[in-house]
C-alpha cells in the first residue's frame, strides 16, 4: 500500500475543466456575499471551502455553491467573520446533502 504524503495533498493539481468550475463557483459565491476585496480573509475561507469540495469530487458549480451556502447556513454567518449568508441563489426545493 502506498504511503501518501500530506504535503502532496496540499499541492493537488486540478485539470482545466475543474479549474473552470472552481472559478465559476468562487465568482458566484463572492458576488452573492458582496465580497469585492480579494484580500479579505472571508475570500480565503470561501476559496478553501470550494477547493475542498472539488477535492471531494464536486464538479458542478451550482451544486458547489449550494453546498457552500448550506454549510455556512448552519451557523447563519461565515464563521468568525460576521458576514451574513444570504439564501443561495441556486436554492432548490430539496435540501442538498453534503
N, C-alpha and C positions, 0 to 999 in steps of 0.2 A: 504494500500500500504506500503510495507516495505521500511524503510529508509536505504539507503546504506551509509556506512562509506567510505570516500575517501581513508583512510589508508588501508582498506581491498583490494581495487583495486591494490594498490602497492604490496600487498602480494599475488596476484593471483597465483594459482597453476596450472601448466600445466601437463598433463599426459605424460607418457614416449614417446609416439609417437610424440607428439607435440615438446617435448624437442629435439628429434632426428632431426626433421625438422629445428628447430631453430639452432641447431649445424651445420647442413649442410649448411644452408643459411649463417650463420656467417663465417664459414671457407671459403666458396666460395667467399664471398664478400671481406674478408680480403686478400685473395690470389690475387684477381683482383686489389685491391688497393695497393698491396705490403706493407701491414701493418704487421710487424712481432713483434713489441714491444707491448705486451698486456697491457702495462701501458700507451700507447699513448692515449690521450684524444679522438682522432678520433675513436679508437676502441670502446670506451664507447658510442659515438654517434651512431655508426653503430649498436651495440648491442641493444641499447634502441629503435632504429627505427625498428629493426627486431622484438623485443618483442611487440612493439605497433602494428605492422602488424598482429602478432599472436592474440593479444587481439581483433582485428577487424575481426578475423575469418580466416585469411590466413593460410593454412596448406600445401601448395605446396612450396618446397624450391626454385624451378626455378622461380615461379611467385613472391615469396617473394624477391628474389634477383633482379628480373626485376623491381618490384615496387620501391625498394630502389634506384636502379640506375636511374630510371625515375624521382624520387623525387629529387635526387641530381643533375641530369642533368638540371633541371630548372635553376640552378644557375651556372652550369658548374664546380663547385667546391663544396667540402664539406664545409658547412658554417663555416666561421671564422677560418678554419684550413689550408686553402691554398692548399688542396690536389686536384689534377686533378682527375676528374672522367672519367675513360676510358669507351668506349662503353660497354654495358652489353654483356658478353659472351653468353647470352641466348637470345639476341635480336631476335625478330620475325618480320615478315613483317607487322604486325599490332601493333598499339600502345596499351600498357597495361594501362587501366584506373584505377584510384585509387578509 
